[in-house]
Structure formats: structure tokens, C-alpha cells
Amino acid sequence: MTLGKKLAQTLEEARLTGIRADELRNAQQLEKIRKQREEHAGLIDTIKGEVTLAVEKGLVPKVQVRNYDRQGWLRSWQKGKGANQDLFDGLLAWAAENEIRLIFNEDHDGIGMESWITVRVEPVEPDMSPSPN
């Protein structure tokens, strides 16, 4: 079946069920947006989980993000311009609540074959400034 025939069949099925073509496109777009949000939330949950597990085991956390798309998400989020920015902002809030700072480093293998983002973690230093009394 050609793509044109498949599309015509999809539109005819939508018509028969009372769904207009623009509503079908909107529904498909909404599903795409939902899937992307789930993927973004999955990355955030992975970072939180790996950091928590390492700290609880007495280790210094280091999370490597090697997937190219996920690296792009992190870069966009750090600039404050990413899709689902609220999820990344929530990650930063979670880190602050747990008195840790997340540091995102661009890393590579040194020969131009592979690159990744390493999420490093350090404790937040207590504020040592004198109180304004």
C-alpha cells in the first residue's frame, strides 16, 4: 500500500468515526508531546536515582549521559530554553533541597569518536557569611 493510500485510509477512518483531519493531527501531536514529556521525565528520574543510590552507598555520584538526544535536552535546559523546562527546574530544586549542586560537564574520549555529558555532584557549602543582626 502506498503512503497516499494509507493516509487516505486513515483520514477515511477518522471521518467515519466523526474525527476531523485537523482534530486527528492535534491528537497525534498531543500524543507526541506526551511521549516526549515521558522521555524527559525518565532522564530526570534516572539522574535522581543514580545520584541518590551512589550517595546512599557512600560513593561520589557521576552520571554519564551518552545518548545524543538526551545530551541536547540537557544543553537546552541549562540555557533555560528546553521543552519541559519545568522538569529540569524540578531537578535543580530537588538538588537544592538535598543540599547538593549538580554540575554538567561536556566530556569526550580525546580522539573525537565519542562525547557525553557527565553529571557530577558536590555538596552545597554552608553559608558562612555573618548574619545581618
C-alpha positions in Angstrom: 0.0 0.0 0.0 1.4 3.4 -0.9 1.7 6.2 1.6 -1.0 8.2 -0.1 -3.5 5.3 0.1 -2.6 4.7 3.7 -3.1 8.3 4.5 -6.4 8.3 2.7 -7.5 5.3 4.7 -6.5 6.9 7.9 -8.5 10.1 7.0 -11.5 8.0 5.9 -11.4 6.0 9.2 -11.3 9.3 11.1 -14.2 10.7 9.1 -16.3 7.6 9.8 -15.6 8.0 13.5 -16.5 11.7 13.4 -13.0 13.0 13.8 -12.0 15.8 11.5 -8.5 15.7 9.9 -7.3 18.7 12.0 -8.5 17.0 15.2 -6.7 13.9 14.2 -3.5 15.9 13.7 -4.0 17.6 17.0 -4.5 14.2 18.7 -1.3 12.9 17.1 0.6 16.0 18.1 -0.6 15.7 21.7 0.5 12.1 21.8 3.9 13.1 20.6 4.1 15.8 23.2 3.1 13.3 25.9 5.7 10.8 24.8 8.4 13.4 24.8 7.5 14.5 28.3 7.6 10.9 29.5 11.1 10.6 27.9 12.3 13.8 29.6 10.9 12.7 32.9 12.7 9.4 32.5 16.0 11.1 32.1 15.4 13.3 35.2 14.3 10.2 37.2 17.4 8.4 36.1 19.7 11.2 37.2 17.9 11.5 40.6 18.0 7.7 41.1 21.7 7.3 40.2 22.7 10.2 42.4 20.6 9.0 45.4 21.9 5.4 45.1 25.5 6.5 44.9 25.3 8.8 47.8 23.5 6.3 50.0 26.2 3.7 49.2 28.9 6.2 50.3 30.1 6.8 46.7 30.7 10.1 44.8 28.0 10.2 42.1 28.9 10.5 38.5 26.2 10.1 35.9 27.1 9.8 32.2 24.6 10.8 29.6 25.7 9.3 26.3 22.5 9.4 24.3 22.8 12.3 21.7 19.2 13.4 22.1 19.4 13.4 25.9 22.6 15.5 25.7 20.7 18.0 23.6 17.9 18.2 26.1 20.4 18.9 28.9 22.1 21.6 26.9 18.8 23.3 26.2 17.6 23.0 29.8 20.8 24.6 31.1 20.1 27.6 28.9 16.6 27.8 30.2 15.1 27.1 26.8 14.3 23.4 26.8 11.0 21.7 26.2 9.5 20.7 29.5 11.9 23.1 31.3 9.8 22.6 34.4 11.1 19.1 34.8 14.7 20.3 34.7 13.9 23.1 37.1 12.4 20.5 39.4 15.6 18.5 39.2 17.6 21.6 40.3 15.0 22.3 43.1 15.4 18.6 44.2 19.2 19.0 44.3 18.9 22.3 46.4 16.5 20.5 48.8 19.1 17.8 49.2 21.9 20.3 49.7 23.8 19.2 46.6 24.9 21.0 43.4 24.6 19.4 40.0 27.5 20.2 37.7 27.1 19.3 34.0 30.4 18.7 32.2 31.0 18.1 28.5 33.3 15.1 28.2 34.8 13.2 25.3 37.2 10.3 24.6 40.0 12.6 23.4 40.1 11.3 19.8 36.8 12.7 18.5 34.9 9.5 18.4 32.6 9.8 21.4 31.2 12.6 23.6 28.9 12.7 26.5 27.7 14.8 29.4 28.8 13.9 32.9 26.6 15.0 35.7 28.8 15.5 38.8 27.6 16.2 42.2 29.1 18.2 45.1 27.7 19.2 48.5 26.5 22.7 48.9 28.8 24.6 51.2 27.1 26.1 54.2 26.7 29.8 54.1 29.5 31.2 56.3 28.6 34.9 55.9 27.7 36.7 59.2 24.1 37.2 59.9 22.7 40.7 59.4 21.9 41.5 63.0 
